[in-house]
Amino acid sequence: MGTRGITEVVYNGEIVVSQYGQWDHYPSGQGITAFKFLRSQENIDNLKKNLALVYVPSDDEYKAIVSKYSDERGMMTMEQGDEFNKMYPSLTRDTGAGILEIIANATESVPLFLDLEFKDDRLFCEGVYTINLDDNTFTTRYNRYENDNDEDVYTLSFEQILYTGEDDYLERAKCGVYQYQKSEALA
């Protein structure tokens, strides 16, 4: 489903990955993809190590990449688009939280865009998943158009992820920790 969002990685105090995704940015989509990725220390270690391979291509480099898969107007057929997505998954809107796996498993440079502004669009950016490698946390922000101050977020340490069940993550992340605590207090 076209539920747009951002998967971001913070390292050494900077946002080094801010991957726009077109699909499934609700907790049971891109959220659970990131959550499962973070259950492995090896994944986390490989992600940190391979961040050195990530770069933002220049406009000219991006145009050169796209020109291999498009006509002179920059238009792609479905087949060309599929081939582009296969060869450059880090540059497609279809990747979402899968960018974590792509970087962790990279053996060569990984081009990507840093979309640093879309997460500020509270109406259209419905989910933001932040992996903070400095403080070892995973933060889920969902239903942001209903929550003007981002107080309704769910943050887990990497250690907590190891003993938090998927269903518990989904229950708390879907409604946010604030709403979850509020409903528990009313029970």
N, C-alpha and C positions, 0 to 999 in steps of 0.2 A: 504494500500500500504506500502511496506517496506521502509519507510522514517524514518531513525533512529534518535534518539536524546536523550536529557536529560531533566528531570524535577528536578529542585533543589530548596531547601529551605535553606535560610541563617537565622541563629538565634544566637544572642549573639556573632556576629562576626565570626561564623563558618558555614561551609556548613554541615548541619546535615542530609540532604536528597539529594542524587544525583542518581536519579532513571533512569537507562537506559531503553529505550523503543525501540522496533523494528518497530513500526507501526505509521504512520500518524503524524509525527512531523513537520507538516506544520501548519500555523496559524489556518486554518479551522478544523484541527484535534485536536491534543493535546493542541494547543494554546487556542482554544475556550473552551476546557474542563477546563483548569486552570482559564481562564478569568471568566467563569460562576461561578466557585467555589468561587472566590474572591468577588463576588457580595454580599455575605452574611457575615455579621460581626460575626454571630454565627459560621459559618464555620471557619473563621480565628481564633476566640477565641478557638474553639475546637482543631484546628491544633496546636496552641501554647501549649495548656495544655497537649495534648497527645504526644507531641514530647518526653516527659519523658518516654514513652512506647517503643520508637524506639531503636533498638540495632542491631549491626552487629554480626551475629553468628560466632563462631569460625569455622575453617575448619572441625573439628571433629563433631561439632553440625550440620553443614550443611550436611555432609555426612550421619549422622544418620537420618536427615529429609528425604533426598532423597532416602535412602535405603528402606524406607517404601513404596515407589512408583516405584521402579525399580528392575531390576534383579541384579545378583551379579556383572555384568559388569558396572552397573550404567545406563543401557539403559532402557528407558520407552516406553511402547506401547502408542498408541494414547489415549486409555482409562486411563492409568496410568497418562499420562501427563495432561489430562483434570482434573483428580481428584487432582493431585498435584497443579495445577493452582487454583482450587476451594478452597483448604485448605490453600494454601500459596500464595495468589495473590501478596503479597509484594515482593516475590522472583522470579517473572516471568517477562520475557521481554514483555509480553502482556499488562501490567498494565499501563504504561506511566503515564500521569498526573492523572490518577485515584488513584495514590498513595496518593494524597492529601485527598481524600474522605476516603480512607482506614484508614489513620492515624487519621483524624478528628472524625471518628466514632468508633475507637478502644476502646475495653473494657479490652484488655489484651495485652501483649507484641507483638510488630510488628517487626519481623526480616526483615532486608533488607541489600542490598549491597550498599556501597558507591562507585560509579563509578566516581572517581575524575579525571580520565585521558581522557575518551572518548570525552569530550567536546572540548578538544584541537585538535582533528582530524577534521580539517576544511572541508575535502572532504566528509567524511562519516557521521559525526555528523551534520545533516542538520538543526536541530532546537534545541535551548536551551531556556527553559522557567524558569526564576529565580523569585522566590517569596522571597523577602527580608523582613523578619518580623522585622528587626531592623529599617529600614527607611520606611516601609509600601509601598513598590513598587513592581511592576510586570514588568519584562523586557523580551521582546521577541527578540531573535536573530534568523534570518532566512536567507537562501541563503548565508551561511557563506563562501562557496567556492568562491563566487564572490566578497567577501569583506574581504580583508586580515586584516584589522585593527579593525574590529568590531565597526566601526563608524556608520554603518547602523543598528541601533537597535531602538526599540520602547519601551519606559518606561512610565508607567502610575502609579500614586499614587493610593492607594486603594480607595481614595475619588474620583479620576477621573474616575475610573472604574464604579462607580455608575451612572454617567451621560454620559458615552460613549456608544453609541449603538454598537451592535455586528457587524453590517456592517461597521461602521467606524473603529472599531478595526481591522477587517479583511483587509480592504483596506490599512490602514497604516502599519499594521504588515507584510502583504504579501510582500510589496516592501521595507519596512523599512522607518523610519521617514525621513532619509536623502533624499532618492529618492522621497518620497512623497512631501517634501518641494520643491525639485528641480522641479518636474513636475508642482506644483502649481505656482511657480515663472515664469515658461515658459508659463502658460495659460493666 
